Structures are given as structure tokens and as C-alpha cells.
Amino acid sequence: MPPPRTPGTALRQQLAELRGPDTAPKALDARALAALAANPGCDRRALLDGVGVDKAKLADAIGSPSAFGMSQFAFMRGNAFEARVKADGGAELLRLVHEKLDPGAGAPGAGAVPDLSAIGPEGRTARTELALREATGAGGWTLLDHPMLALDVAGSPAFLEPDAVVVHPDGSWTVVEIKSFPMLDGSADPAKVGAAARQSAVYVLALEEVAARLDPAPRVHQRVLLVCPKDFSNLPAASAVDVRKQRAVTRRQLARLTRVEDIAAALPEGVCFSPGLPAEDLITAVEAVPATYAPECLAACELAFHCRARSRAQGAVTSLGRSLRAELGGLTTVPDVLAAAHGKAGDPEDPAVAALRRAAVLRAEALGSPATQARARTPQARGPAAAGEALPSDRGGSAAAPLTVSAPGSPAPEAGTPQAGAPAVGVPGASDAGAVEASGHGVVGGREAGVCL
């Protein structure tokens, strides 16, 4: 067990103790930063990313391994395509920037490609800033291959490495993002383009911080160049992508992040996230940091499977989606939602509670129980005033009869007796918790919300 943290310890030392004394920090890249900005309320991810914990190794150590990542084939194909785009001093890449973003400037020809090598991320960041300063005043085309940029994230520096940054003859800067997914007939997968735009917006923010330190400050283009393989070949095709919206959202979300030192200060003594510790200790350490799970985390966070299991065990409605969580207002758990729908709890004047009870009445009508239909036809059952009255199944009465289908001319089955082989259709109270997670037609807030009560 690592030694306890002492008051007054410097932030860097404190983060090293949380990470583990023999564990190297994992760099926070733009893809992870964009995912962090998409869920700013998750203190767990903010702390682990700020500390530099390798979340993939941590997930393996606690028994919830992540199931996503880039295959070796895709990685090699992407590297080969990027090398082709940047061949001959980036002549083809500069031509695409000139064609798509700055056709009024002079033809690029052979641009300058400065050496950005230095020791450590801090050294590379300083060398990149110097190269940008020199290229801005040179008055020509300059290609910066894999520059290093720094961005403050919740009080912790994040070092970012875009594929390329191009300096125009007028001194303005453009971010270039090179991806290996194809561009078919001039268009690409919208989901992948959106992810690339969010990632590029992080680079734009970091470039703007560098530009603000220069006098006069050069202009950073709000349109980035996305370069992809053309159709199914290895030839490059490019498109200008406007990232103003993604930039604004990312800046706002990053500003909402709680500072890492504030989250770390609230942790109990002895917490450490070193993957070499026993699984029980790591689970205790992970659970000591609050998390905000959403289904979108499955595609962006290595700890998503662990957080999903905990969220489902607690009955949190956030595991069903952010939109549904917003519709339910103060109802934060599945038992609370079911109790409000069945009239056992909740304020009848609350719009969410009234809508849930109305949805329960509509569901009872659809299931076809005669007693429930008679109750649903009463004026009190249709308004919020009588919404607190429990349904027949909740009072211990007969459950709604399953739907049956009779062949023409066959005798009707007895009341309350399902026909042989007839499918049972969701008896109220039989599996309420599972019914909430299943997709249905619950009406919340005046529109369908995917809740079946």
C-alpha cells in the first residue's frame, strides 16, 4: 500500500502518488479530451485522465476489460496513408490546403518543413511554438509535421499532437486531420466525420492559446482540412470541415470541469490507482471517485463496462440515456419512476409524475383488462387529480389478461383464461424494472420517451 499523502504536497507529486510510484503517466490525447469534454460531470474520468492513469490497464485489473481499440491492420494502413499524403515535403497536402481553404493565395510548390524534434513533451511544445512564430513572419507555405501543443485541462496540462498544422502565406494557421476511413463519392461516414471534427476542435483551441501569446496574434482558421482515402484507393481526398460549433461546445465543457486538485483533495488517504494492486483495493479506489455514466461512454471510455454495471445495480436512470434522464426531472432511480407511475410516490402536480401515471393508464388500456378498462374510462383516471390511486394490479387485484388471437368461427375463451399458446404481453408488476429498460411507448413530457411501464 502506498504511503499516505501529506498536506501541502505539490500537485505533481500528489498525482504521481495517486498513479503509483512506479507507473509512468499516460498522455491525454485529443480523442480522450474530446470524450472528456462530452461528459464534463464525470469526476472519475477527469481525475484518472488528469493523473495519467492508463484506464485500459485499470479496467483489466478490476475485471471489466474494455472491448474497443484500433486493430493492428487499421493502424498500419493509417500510417501508410499518412506517409503518402506527407511525401515529397508535403507537396500534395499543401496543394489540398490551397485548393480547399485558400485558393486566392499563391501556389504552394515546395513548402518549408521545420524540424520539431526536442526532448520531452515540454521541449517539443516550446520548439513548436518557436517554429510557428518563425513561419508566421516568413510569408510562405510551411508544414509542421506532428507538432506538439499544450492545453490546460482542469488544472493539469495535456499535450496534444495533431497530424499537421499548415501556416499560410498570410500568416494564418490551419489544422489538418488525416484519417484512414474512406471518402466515397465525395462524402464519408457522418459519425466518423463528427468524431474527427470534435478531435480537431481540441487542436484549434490549443492553437488559439499559442496564437494569443504572439503579437500580433495570427488567425487560426475555424475550418480544418480532413484528408481521407478516395473511394477504395490509397489516393488522398480532402474536404473542409467547419468546427466552430464543436470548438464552442468543447471550450464550454472544458470550462465546467472540476479541477483535478479539488477532486483529489476529497479522496480518502491511501487511494492509489496502480494496476499492480489487488483488484479489491482498485475497485475501492475507483468507487471513491464519483462517476456519471451514460450509454455514450461505451464508445469512449475504457471503464464504461464497470460504470454501467454499477449504474444498473443502483437502478440509476442515467443508464437508460441522457434524454430520458432529462425528461424524468427529480426521479433519479428506476424504483422511483415505477413508484410514481403506480401512484405510490411522487407529487401529482409534477409534470413528469403526471405523465408517467397517464402512461400507466394507457398501457393498462392497451393490455385489454376489462376491470382496468373500466377504471381507465372514469374521468378521475385520466387527470392528475386521481393519479395517486393505484392500479388494480398494485392493489392485489387481477393482473391484466394477456392478448389472445381467436380463429374465425372458434369459440371465445373464458374470461380471464388465456388461450393455449397465446403470448403473454407484459403483465403489470411482473417485471417492472426490466420493463423500464425495454423500449416501449411511455409518454413523458408530451412525447414518446422509450419507457414501458
Order of alpha helices (4+ residues) and beta strands (2+ residues): alpha-alpha-alpha-alpha-alpha-alpha-alpha-beta-beta-beta-beta-beta-alpha-beta-beta-alpha-alpha-alpha-alpha-alpha-alpha-alpha-alpha-alpha-beta-beta
